Amino acid sequence: MDMHTVVVGTSGTTAEDVVAVARHGARVELSTAAVDALAAARLIVDALAAKPEPVYGVSTGFGALASRHISHELRAQLQRNIVRSHAAGMGPRVEREVVRALMFLRLKTVASGHTGVRPEVAQTMADLLNAGITPVVHEYGSLGCSGDLAPLSHCALTLMGEGDAEGPDGTVRPAGELLAAHGIAPVELAEKEGLALLNGTDGMLGMLVMALADLKNLYTSADITAALSLEALLGTDKVLAPELHAIRPHPGQGVSADNMLRVLAGSGLTGHHQDDAPRVQDAYSVRCAPQVNGAGRDTLDYAAVVAGRELASSVDNPVVLPDGRVESNGNFHGAPVAYVLDFLAIVAADLGSICERRTDRLLDKNRSHGLPPFLADDAGVDSGLMIAQYTQAALVSEMKRLAVPASADSIPSSAMQEDHVSMGWSAARKLRTAVDNLARIVAVELYAATRAVELRAAEGLVPAPASQAAVAALRAAGAEGPGPDRFLAPDLAAADTFVREGRLVAAVEPVTGPLA
């Protein structure tokens, strides 16, 4: 099997597969077991559809309209109508990778054999992904219960050959034209299929999985920038000793301390507390970096556990059980995912905050232990990195607003049938902004800390080999070193890309070994 092909079976998927499909265009195939499970579940739904007794989702209306029994001749229209009416999103388009994750994760649940969808519908979902056709999905429309209804409806609309979608060339066209151009026949939805395509937590889960991948890189990057700042401030690495963290055994704290210690190995800058400006201890933003970074890491680990459970889940209502029953349930409620999305926004904001405090310390001549004001070449003539810290502070302020939980809110809908909702989609959307901002914040600290380390080196103090590797790689990436004032935005953008793409971690690991 080609390494770029993801096989969808009956037992869920992995975070790595989600990222491969969403971000890297991996092909998707249905396993034989999945096709068999789809066919078996469909037989159950067809049998129930033939009975005179109403069955929710098969022969009834939906939500607050579930009490109406729908006759055979109106059921195809019912399925089309639920998709069309629920495709009611508004606002800017959602990013391509989010929509691909949304589609792939819905296919994951469909392939479980618990939804009653026909194999040919599942195959068409895979065909859309493989053709690079991306439905137009809008920012607003999901309450996170019953799942991500409006976003998923826009995806289902494309399956029907209706609405708009983006082709592999990036051009938005009518979905019917795109399907025809790729030889894909639009689906004619049968009983239960419209509902099954809409009723899941797939959008919020996809965004959670991708945020976790991004935050893993950013937390390791922040350990590196914290170490560089400690070094530039002539701090002590004694606070990173393993025996100190062993007596408060939070796993993430120990990992962050170890990362920092390895970055600082061989430094000639650390431990100068008793030189010209004696001090007993470093400031909290320096000394407590492992505790703050580590607590965030532990939160990431918990969020990954929740994501793993959700990736193994079949989220639909009603569901087809192995014994042949079709039962209503509440598994579509997004609370488990919404909570951890909010938790991650909180820890991201705090990580950004402590990064900014170290940056400010590097720029303040009263607290930087001999560094020039604002790391400027000729302070007064030059402003140095003064406004870079302003930009970082503005980002941190927004991060604090984004940390306000969405999941604590609920607005009833569907004539009070859906009277408590998760707002998980909203939690995921604001987390994506928070992750983007965090990368920029870490990049500003990196830019300031590397400049400060270079200024120390010019004084004859030798930075750690890992620090030297970070400085050299950042300079090669286009972010220049100390000197007179220049147009700063391009340097900060280069540092942002450098951090975001994982190149900071890659630069130091040949010296430190793999960092966690």
C-alpha positions as CSV (number, residue, x, y, z in Angstrom):
1,M,0.0,0.0,0.0
2,D,1.3,3.5,-0.9
3,M,2.5,5.3,2.2
4,H,0.3,8.3,1.1
5,T,-2.9,6.3,1.2
6,V,-5.0,6.1,4.4
7,V,-7.3,3.1,4.7
8,V,-10.5,3.7,6.5
9,G,-11.7,0.7,8.5
10,T,-14.5,0.1,11.0
11,S,-12.7,1.0,14.2
12,G,-11.9,4.7,13.8
13,T,-8.8,6.4,12.7
14,T,-5.6,8.1,14.1
15,A,-4.6,11.7,14.6
16,E,-1.7,11.1,12.2
17,D,-4.2,10.0,9.5
18,V,-6.4,13.1,10.0
19,V,-3.4,15.4,9.5
20,A,-2.2,13.4,6.5
21,V,-5.5,13.7,4.7
22,A,-6.4,17.2,5.8
23,R,-3.0,18.9,5.3
24,H,-1.0,16.7,3.0
25,G,-3.6,15.4,0.6
26,A,-3.2,11.7,1.4
27,R,-5.5,9.4,-0.6
28,V,-8.4,7.6,1.1
29,E,-9.5,4.1,0.6
30,L,-12.3,2.1,2.3
31,S,-11.2,-1.3,3.7
32,T,-13.1,-4.4,2.7
33,A,-14.3,-4.8,6.3
34,A,-15.8,-1.3,6.1
35,V,-17.6,-2.0,2.9
36,D,-19.0,-5.1,4.4
37,A,-20.1,-3.3,7.6
38,L,-21.8,-0.6,5.5
39,A,-23.7,-3.1,3.5
40,A,-24.8,-5.1,6.6
41,A,-26.0,-2.0,8.4
42,R,-27.9,-0.8,5.3
43,L,-29.9,-4.1,5.2
44,I,-31.1,-3.3,8.7
45,V,-32.2,0.2,7.8
46,D,-33.9,-1.0,4.6
47,A,-35.9,-3.5,6.7
48,L,-37.0,-0.9,9.2
49,A,-37.9,1.5,6.3
50,A,-40.3,-1.1,5.0
51,K,-42.2,-1.4,8.2
52,P,-45.3,0.6,8.9
53,E,-44.1,1.7,12.4
54,P,-42.2,5.1,12.5
55,V,-38.5,4.9,13.2
56,Y,-36.7,8.2,14.1
57,G,-34.3,9.3,11.3
58,V,-35.6,6.6,9.0
59,S,-39.2,7.3,8.5
60,T,-39.8,10.5,10.6
61,G,-39.0,14.1,10.6
62,F,-36.1,15.5,12.6
63,G,-35.5,17.4,15.8
64,A,-38.6,19.1,17.0
65,L,-40.4,17.6,13.9
66,A,-39.7,14.0,14.8
67,S,-43.3,13.2,15.6
68,R,-44.3,13.2,12.0
69,H,-44.3,9.9,10.1
70,I,-43.0,10.4,6.5
71,S,-44.6,8.3,3.8
72,H,-42.4,6.2,1.4
73,E,-42.9,8.6,-1.6
74,L,-41.6,11.6,0.4
75,R,-38.6,10.1,2.0
76,A,-36.1,10.9,-0.8
77,Q,-37.3,14.5,-0.7
78,L,-37.0,14.5,3.1
79,Q,-33.3,13.5,2.8
80,R,-32.6,16.2,0.2
81,N,-34.5,18.8,2.2
82,I,-32.6,18.2,5.5
83,V,-29.3,18.8,3.7
84,R,-30.5,21.8,1.8
85,S,-32.2,23.5,4.8
86,H,-29.3,22.7,7.2
87,A,-26.7,24.1,4.8
88,A,-27.4,27.5,6.3
89,G,-23.9,28.7,7.2
90,M,-22.8,32.3,6.9
91,G,-19.6,34.3,7.1
92,P,-16.1,33.7,5.7
93,R,-15.1,30.4,4.2
94,V,-13.5,27.9,6.5
95,E,-9.9,26.8,5.7
96,R,-9.4,24.0,3.2
97,E,-7.6,21.7,5.8
98,V,-10.5,22.1,8.2
99,V,-13.1,21.1,5.6
100,R,-11.0,18.1,4.5
101,A,-10.7,17.0,8.1
102,L,-14.5,17.4,8.5
103,M,-15.2,15.2,5.5
104,F,-12.6,12.6,6.4
105,L,-13.9,12.2,10.0
106,R,-17.5,12.0,8.8
107,L,-16.4,9.2,6.5
108,K,-14.6,7.5,9.4
109,T,-17.9,7.3,11.3
110,V,-19.9,6.3,8.2
111,A,-17.4,3.5,7.6
112,S,-18.0,2.1,11.1
113,G,-21.2,0.5,10.0
114,H,-23.2,2.2,12.7
115,T,-24.9,4.8,10.5
116,G,-26.8,2.8,7.9
117,V,-25.3,4.7,5.0
118,R,-24.9,2.7,1.8
119,P,-21.4,1.7,0.6
120,E,-21.7,3.8,-2.6
121,V,-22.3,7.0,-0.6
122,A,-19.2,6.3,1.5
123,Q,-17.2,5.7,-1.7
124,T,-18.4,9.0,-3.1
125,M,-17.2,10.7,0.0
126,A,-13.7,9.2,-0.5
127,D,-13.8,10.1,-4.2
128,L,-14.4,13.8,-3.3
129,L,-11.4,13.8,-1.0
130,N,-9.2,12.0,-3.6
131,A,-10.3,14.4,-6.3
132,G,-9.3,17.4,-4.2
133,I,-12.8,18.8,-4.2
134,T,-13.5,20.9,-1.1
135,P,-17.0,22.1,-0.3
136,V,-17.5,25.7,0.6
137,V,-18.1,25.8,4.4
138,H,-18.8,28.9,6.3
139,E,-17.6,30.2,9.7
140,Y,-20.9,30.4,11.4
141,G,-23.7,27.8,11.7
142,S,-22.6,25.1,14.2
143,L,-23.7,25.0,17.9
144,G,-21.7,21.8,18.5
145,C,-24.9,19.9,19.0
146,S,-26.4,17.9,17.2
147,G,-22.8,17.9,16.0
148,D,-21.5,20.4,13.4
149,L,-24.8,20.5,11.5
150,A,-24.4,23.4,9.1
151,P,-20.7,22.7,8.2
152,L,-21.5,19.0,7.6
153,S,-24.6,20.0,5.6
154,H,-22.5,22.1,3.2
155,C,-20.3,19.0,2.7
156,A,-23.3,16.8,2.1
157,L,-24.7,19.3,-0.4
158,T,-21.6,18.9,-2.5
159,L,-22.1,15.1,-2.5
160,M,-25.5,15.8,-4.0
161,G,-23.9,17.9,-6.7
162,E,-25.4,21.1,-5.3
163,G,-23.9,24.3,-3.9
164,D,-20.4,25.5,-4.4
165,A,-17.0,23.8,-3.9
166,E,-13.4,24.5,-4.5
167,G,-11.6,22.5,-7.1
168,P,-8.0,21.2,-6.8
169,D,-6.8,24.3,-8.7
170,G,-8.3,26.6,-5.9
171,T,-11.2,27.9,-8.1
172,V,-14.7,27.9,-6.6
173,R,-17.3,26.5,-9.0
174,P,-20.7,24.9,-8.8
175,A,-20.3,21.5,-7.2
176,G,-22.2,19.8,-10.0
177,E,-19.6,21.0,-12.6
178,L,-16.7,19.9,-10.4
179,L,-18.2,16.4,-9.9
180,A,-18.8,16.0,-13.6
181,A,-15.3,17.1,-14.4
182,H,-13.9,14.4,-12.2
183,G,-16.3,11.7,-13.3
184,I,-18.1,11.5,-10.0
185,A,-21.9,10.9,-10.0
186,P,-23.9,12.9,-7.4
187,V,-25.5,10.8,-4.8
188,E,-29.3,10.3,-4.4
189,L,-29.8,10.0,-0.7
190,A,-32.0,7.2,0.7
191,E,-33.6,6.8,4.1
192,K,-31.5,8.0,7.0
193,E,-28.5,9.0,4.9
194,G,-29.1,12.8,5.0
195,L,-29.2,12.8,8.7
196,A,-26.2,10.4,9.0
197,L,-24.1,12.8,7.0
198,L,-24.8,15.8,9.2
199,N,-24.9,14.5,12.8
200,G,-21.3,14.5,14.2
201,T,-18.6,16.3,16.0
202,D,-16.2,16.0,13.0
203,G,-15.4,19.7,12.5
204,M,-14.5,20.4,16.1
205,L,-12.6,17.1,16.3
206,G,-10.6,17.8,13.2
207,M,-9.6,21.3,14.5
208,L,-8.7,19.7,17.8
209,V,-6.4,17.2,16.2
210,M,-4.6,19.8,14.1
211,A,-4.3,22.2,17.0
212,L,-2.6,19.4,19.0
213,A,-0.1,18.8,16.3
214,D,0.7,22.5,16.1
215,L,0.8,23.0,19.8
216,K,3.2,20.1,20.3
217,N,5.7,21.9,18.1
218,L,5.0,25.3,19.7
219,Y,5.5,23.9,23.3
220,T,8.9,22.4,22.3
221,S,9.8,25.7,20.5
222,A,8.8,27.7,23.7
223,D,11.1,25.5,25.8
224,I,13.9,26.5,23.4
225,T,13.1,30.2,23.5
226,A,12.8,30.1,27.3
227,A,16.3,28.6,27.5
228,L,17.7,31.2,25.1
229,S,16.1,34.0,27.2
230,L,17.5,32.5,30.4
231,E,20.9,32.3,28.8
232,A,20.7,35.9,27.5
233,L,19.7,37.2,30.9
234,L,22.7,35.4,32.5
235,G,20.3,33.2,34.5
236,T,21.0,30.0,36.3
237,D,20.3,26.6,35.0
238,K,20.4,25.0,38.4
239,V,16.6,25.4,38.7
240,L,16.4,22.9,35.8
241,A,18.0,20.1,37.8
242,P,16.1,16.8,37.5
243,E,16.1,16.2,41.2
244,L,14.1,19.4,41.7
245,H,11.4,18.4,39.3
246,A,11.3,14.8,40.6
247,I,9.9,16.1,43.9
248,R,7.0,17.7,42.1
249,P,6.4,14.9,39.6
250,H,4.1,16.6,37.0
251,P,5.2,14.8,33.8
252,G,5.2,17.9,31.5
253,Q,7.2,20.0,34.0
254,G,10.0,17.4,34.0
255,V,9.9,17.2,30.2
256,S,10.2,21.0,29.8
257,A,13.0,21.3,32.3
258,D,14.9,18.5,30.5
259,N,14.4,20.2,27.1
260,M,15.8,23.5,28.5
261,L,18.7,21.9,30.3
262,R,19.8,20.1,27.1
263,V,19.5,23.4,25.1
264,L,21.7,25.1,27.7
265,A,24.4,22.4,27.9
266,G,27.8,23.8,27.5
267,S,26.7,27.5,27.9
268,G,29.2,30.0,29.1
269,L,26.4,32.5,29.9
270,T,24.5,30.8,32.6
271,G,25.2,31.1,36.3
272,H,26.4,34.7,36.5
273,H,24.1,35.7,39.3
274,Q,26.9,37.0,41.5
275,D,28.8,39.1,38.9
276,D,28.3,42.9,38.6
277,A,24.6,42.8,39.5
278,P,24.2,40.2,42.2
279,R,20.8,38.5,42.5
280,V,19.6,35.6,44.6
281,Q,17.0,34.2,42.1
282,D,15.8,34.7,38.5
283,A,12.4,36.2,37.9
284,Y,9.4,33.9,37.8
285,S,9.1,34.1,34.0
286,V,12.6,32.6,33.8
287,R,12.7,30.4,36.8
288,C,9.2,29.0,36.5
289,A,9.2,28.3,32.8
290,P,9.2,24.5,33.2
291,Q,6.2,24.7,35.6
292,V,4.1,26.9,33.2
293,N,5.2,25.1,30.0
294,G,4.9,21.8,31.7
295,A,1.4,22.3,32.9
296,G,0.4,23.2,29.4
297,R,2.0,20.0,28.1
298,D,0.0,18.0,30.6
299,T,-3.2,19.7,29.4
300,L,-2.2,18.8,25.8
301,D,-1.8,15.2,26.9
302,Y,-5.3,15.1,28.4
303,A,-6.7,16.7,25.2
304,A,-5.0,14.1,23.2
305,V,-6.7,11.3,25.3
306,V,-10.1,12.9,24.6
307,A,-9.3,13.2,20.9
308,G,-8.2,9.6,20.7
309,R,-11.5,8.5,22.3
310,E,-13.4,10.6,19.8
311,L,-11.4,9.3,16.9
312,A,-12.4,5.8,17.9
313,S,-16.1,6.8,18.2
314,S,-19.1,6.4,15.9
315,V,-21.1,9.6,16.4
316,D,-24.6,9.6,14.9
317,N,-28.2,9.6,15.9
318,P,-29.8,7.2,15.6
319,V,-27.2,4.5,15.4
320,V,-27.3,0.9,14.1
321,L,-26.2,-1.5,16.8
322,P,-24.6,-4.9,16.2
323,D,-27.7,-6.7,17.4
324,G,-29.8,-5.0,14.7
325,R,-31.5,-2.3,16.9
326,V,-31.6,1.3,15.7
327,E,-31.5,3.5,18.8
328,S,-31.6,7.2,19.5
329,N,-28.9,8.6,21.7
330,G,-27.0,11.8,22.7
331,N,-23.5,10.9,21.5
332,F,-23.5,13.8,19.1
333,H,-23.2,16.3,22.0
334,G,-19.9,18.1,21.7
335,A,-19.2,18.7,25.4
336,P,-16.1,16.4,25.7
337,V,-14.4,17.9,22.7
338,A,-15.5,21.5,23.5
339,Y,-14.1,21.4,27.0
340,V,-10.6,20.4,25.9
341,L,-10.7,23.0,23.1
342,D,-11.3,25.6,25.7
343,F,-8.6,24.2,28.0
344,L,-6.1,24.5,25.2
345,A,-7.0,28.1,24.5
346,I,-6.3,28.9,28.2
347,V,-2.9,27.2,28.4
348,A,-1.9,28.7,25.0
349,A,-2.8,32.2,26.4
350,D,-0.7,31.6,29.5
351,L,2.3,30.3,27.5
352,G,2.1,33.4,25.3
353,S,1.9,35.6,28.4
354,I,5.1,34.2,30.0
355,C,6.9,34.4,26.6
356,E,6.0,38.1,26.4
357,R,7.2,38.7,30.0
358,R,10.7,37.3,29.1
359,T,10.8,39.4,26.0
360,D,10.0,42.6,27.9
361,R,12.8,41.7,30.4
362,L,15.3,41.3,27.6
363,L,14.5,44.8,26.4
364,D,14.5,46.7,29.7
365,K,18.0,47.9,30.6
366,N,17.0,48.0,34.3
367,R,16.3,44.2,34.3
368,S,18.4,42.8,31.5
369,H,21.7,42.7,33.4
370,G,23.8,44.7,31.0
371,L,22.0,44.4,27.7
372,P,21.5,47.7,25.7
373,P,18.0,49.3,26.0
374,F,15.6,47.5,23.6
375,L,18.6,45.6,22.3
376,A,19.2,48.7,20.1
377,D,22.4,49.4,18.2
378,D,22.5,53.1,19.3
379,A,19.7,53.6,21.8
380,G,17.9,56.9,21.2
381,V,18.9,57.0,17.6
382,D,17.7,53.4,17.2
383,S,14.5,52.0,18.8
384,G,15.6,48.4,18.5
385,L,12.9,45.9,19.3
386,M,10.6,48.3,21.2
387,I,7.7,47.9,18.9
388,A,8.2,44.2,18.4
389,Q,7.3,43.8,22.0
390,Y,4.2,46.1,21.5
391,T,3.1,43.7,18.7
392,Q,3.7,40.7,21.0
393,A,1.8,42.4,23.8
394,A,-1.2,43.0,21.5
395,L,-1.2,39.4,20.5
396,V,-1.1,38.3,24.2
397,S,-4.0,40.6,25.0
398,E,-6.1,39.0,22.2
399,M,-5.0,35.5,23.5
400,K,-6.5,36.4,26.9
401,R,-9.8,37.3,25.2
402,L,-9.8,34.0,23.2
403,A,-9.2,32.1,26.4
404,V,-12.8,32.9,27.6
405,P,-14.5,29.5,27.3
406,A,-17.1,29.0,24.6
407,S,-18.3,25.8,26.2
408,A,-19.7,27.7,29.2
409,D,-22.3,29.2,26.9
410,S,-25.5,27.5,25.5
411,I,-28.3,28.9,23.4
412,P,-31.3,26.6,23.0
413,S,-32.5,25.7,19.5
414,S,-35.0,23.6,17.6
415,A,-38.0,24.8,19.5
416,M,-36.3,23.8,22.8
417,Q,-35.8,20.2,21.7
418,E,-32.0,21.0,21.6
419,D,-32.1,23.0,24.8
420,H,-28.4,22.6,25.8
421,V,-25.6,22.8,23.2
422,S,-21.8,22.7,23.5
423,M,-20.6,25.5,21.3
424,G,-17.7,23.2,20.5
425,W,-17.3,24.6,16.9
426,S,-16.9,28.1,18.3
427,A,-14.3,26.8,20.8
428,A,-12.4,25.2,17.9
429,R,-12.5,28.3,15.7
430,K,-11.1,30.6,18.4
431,L,-8.4,28.0,19.3
432,R,-7.2,28.1,15.7
433,T,-6.7,31.9,16.1
434,A,-5.0,31.4,19.4
435,V,-2.6,28.8,17.9
436,D,-1.7,31.2,15.1
437,N,-1.1,34.0,17.6
438,L,1.0,31.8,19.9
439,A,3.4,31.0,17.0
440,R,3.9,34.7,16.4
441,I,4.4,35.3,20.2
442,V,7.1,32.6,20.4
443,A,8.7,34.0,17.2
444,V,9.1,37.4,18.8
445,E,10.7,36.0,21.9
446,L,13.0,33.9,19.7
447,Y,14.0,37.0,17.7
448,A,14.7,39.0,20.8
449,A,16.5,36.2,22.6
450,T,18.8,35.4,19.7
451,R,19.7,39.0,19.3
452,A,20.5,39.2,23.0
453,V,22.6,36.0,22.9
454,E,24.6,37.4,20.0
455,L,25.2,40.7,21.9
456,R,26.5,38.6,24.8
457,A,28.7,36.7,22.5
458,A,30.2,40.0,21.2
459,E,31.2,40.6,24.8
460,G,33.2,37.4,24.9
461,L,30.7,35.1,26.6
462,V,30.2,31.8,24.6
463,P,26.6,30.6,24.1
464,A,25.6,27.0,24.3
465,P,26.2,25.0,21.1
466,A,22.4,24.5,20.7
467,S,21.9,28.2,21.0
468,Q,24.5,28.9,18.4
469,A,22.7,26.4,16.1
470,A,19.4,28.2,16.6
471,V,20.9,31.6,15.9
472,A,22.6,30.4,12.7
473,A,19.5,28.7,11.4
474,L,17.3,31.7,12.1
475,R,19.7,34.1,10.4
476,A,19.8,31.7,7.4
477,A,16.0,31.8,7.3
478,G,16.1,35.6,6.7
479,A,15.8,37.1,10.2
480,E,18.8,39.3,10.6
481,G,20.9,39.9,13.7
482,P,21.9,43.0,15.7
483,G,22.5,46.2,13.9
484,P,20.9,49.6,13.2
485,D,17.2,49.9,12.9
486,R,15.6,48.4,9.7
487,F,12.2,47.5,8.4
488,L,11.3,44.9,11.1
489,A,8.1,43.3,9.9
490,P,9.9,41.0,7.3
491,D,12.3,39.8,10.0
492,L,9.4,39.0,12.4
493,A,7.6,37.2,9.6
494,A,10.6,35.1,8.8
495,A,10.9,34.2,12.5
496,D,7.2,33.3,12.6
497,T,7.5,30.9,9.6
498,F,10.7,29.5,11.1
499,V,8.9,28.6,14.3
500,R,5.6,27.6,12.7
501,E,7.2,25.1,10.4
502,G,9.2,23.4,13.2
503,R,12.5,24.6,11.9
504,L,13.6,25.9,15.3
505,V,13.2,22.5,16.8
506,A,14.9,20.9,13.8
507,A,17.9,23.3,14.1
508,V,18.8,22.4,17.7
509,E,18.0,18.7,17.8
510,P,21.3,17.7,16.0
511,V,23.0,19.2,19.0
512,T,20.6,18.3,21.9
513,G,19.2,15.0,20.5
514,P,15.4,14.6,20.1
515,L,13.4,17.0,22.3
516,A,10.0,16.0,23.6
